[in-house]
Amino acid sequence: MVDREDFNEFVENLKTQRDELRVKMHLAAADAKDQWEQLEGKWGHFEAKAKQVGEQAGEASKDVWAAAKDLGTEIKEGYDRIRKTL
C-alpha cells in the first residue's frame, strides 16, 4: 500500500528539483550566450592576426604568431567552457 503523504512529498521534491534545474539551465544558457558573444569579438582579431602571420615572413612574424597563438588559446578555452556549460 502506498503512503499518500510519502508519495506527495516525493512529488513535491521532484517539482522543486525540476524548478531549480530549469532556473540553472536558463542561467547557463544565458551565460553561454554571453561567453559566445565575447569569443566572437575575439575571433575577428584572431583572424586578422592569422592573416598577418600568413603574410609575414621571418622574425617579424614570430611576435605576431605568439600573439595569435595566445589569442587562439584563449578562444579555445572559452569554447571548452561553453561546451561544458551546455
N, C-alpha and C positions, 0 to 999 in steps of 0.2 A: 504494500500500500504506500502511495506517495504522500509525504507530508506536505501539505499545501504551503505552509509557512517556509519550509526549506526550499521548495520549488520557487516561490515568489522571490525569496532572497537571491536564489541563483539567477533568476531572470533579471532582477534589478542590478546585480553585479555585472552581468553581461552588458546591459544597457549602459552602465557607467563606463565600462571599458571601451565600448564602441564609441561613445561620445568623446572620450579622451583621445582615442586614436584618430577620430575624424578631425579634431582640432589640430593634433600633431601633424596629420597628413596635409592639412591646409597650410599650416605654417611651413612645413618642409617644402611644399610646392612653391610657396612664395619666396622662400629663401633660395631655393634652387634657381628660380627665375631671376632673382636679383644677382646671384653669382654669375649666371649665364650672361646677363647684360653687361656686367663688368668685364667678363672674359672676351666678349665680342669686341669691346672697345680696344682691348689689348691685342686682339687678333690683327686688327688693321696695322698696328705698329709692328707686330711681328712680321707680317707680310712685307712691309716696307724694308725692314732690316734684312730679311731673307733675300729680297731682290738686290739690296746693296752688296751682300756677300757674294751673290752670283755675278755681279758686275765688276767687282773689285778683285784685284789680284795681289798676292804677296803680303807683306807685313801690315799694310793698312787694313786689310780685310780681317786680320786676326782680332782686332778690337771690336769691329762690327760683329764678327762671328761670335765672340764671347758675349756681347750684349744680346744678340739674337738668341743664343742658346739659353741664357739666363731667363729671358722673357718667355721662351718656349717652355722651359721647365716650369715656370710659374703658371702658365696656361694649362699645362698637363696636370699639375697638382690641383688646379681648380676644377678641371674636368673630372678628376678622380673623386673630389669632394662631392660634386654634383651626382656622379654615378652612385656613390654610397648613400646619398640622401634619397635618391629615387629607388 
